Amino acid sequence: MESAELKRFRLRIVCIACAALAVCVAACMTALGYVAIEVNMDGYRTRLESASNAPFEGVSVDALDAGETDGPAYATYPSQTVWRVSADAEGRALEAVPPQVGDQSTWTLEGDGFTSEDLEALAALRDERGEAPFEYGGCTWLGMWQPADGSSGGVVVSADGTVRDAGGGARSDAERVYTFIDMSYHADYARRIATRGVAATVLLSALAAAVLWVAAGRLLRPVSEAAERERAFVLAASHELKTPLMALMANCDVLDAEAGADGRLAPWIANIRAAADEMASKVAGLLGAVREGAPRDGA
């Protein structure tokens, strides 16, 4: 049975080891989560660039406003929705390519559905925010643009907004074709990754704590057994010394009574009694120390 001191030492070992392990696991989960989130973000960018380089076959925004297009159900669009719109130099929407019919609905826009005004607002936000994601209609969007007469080889938009042919130099055109993708699920994905990382860290730390507690107990078992043997030896020796000490004290009393007025024996009897008292005090001290270090019942 472990003493209280050994249990405290064992607990300190487990706590320090678990803290170090938790820090390492948290660092690993953070790195893995960052990579996963970046890969997911790259997927949105790749799909956006692919959609932007596809041929533009739009419908009139008047037809879109009148609800005459074959887009998804009323006011409902899926995650990773791709919208494309052509706009003139003043930012007015001319034609639009709505999302595909049959996509699973995941969010609803307030009002009468996506209209030319919404597309113009997206284009204005893209011009303002650049390639960074932006919020509109309760969703997070990522956008890019290219000239309306972009080359068949596609274009690439740099971070500063400069448009370049896939294999050539810079271009400029008054009329642009904007492409937008709804990346609202990216935030949910990042939250799920973070939640799972935290859960994995807590679970692994708890499992490690249990394993370390058992392992530390086995490693400290010889120390606990040695301490128990030492305690048993001290108890046995103390009890064995009590009997001769009691006999010695009793003999001192007898000698003291028989010596009577003989002053020659008194100093020797006093010396024997003092030595016996000192030894009895030391035995009592040993017994007290053993009892204080003994494990309590149920500990």
Secondary structure, 3 states (H helix, E strand, C coil): CCCHHHHHHHHHHHHHHHHHHHHHHHHHHHHHHHHHHHHHHHHHHHHHHHHHCCCCCCEEHHHHHCCCCCCCCCCEECCCCEEEEEECCCCCEEEEECCCCCCCCCEECCCCCCCHHHHHHHHHHHHHHCCCCEEECCEEEEEEEEECCCCCCCEEECCCCCEEECCCCEECCCCEEEEEEECHHHHHHHHHHHHHHHHHHHHHHHHHHHHHHHHHHHHHHHHHHHHHHHHHHHHHHHHHHHHHHHHHHHHHHHHHHHHCCCCCCHHHHHHHHHHHHHHHHHHHHHHHHHHHHCCCCCC
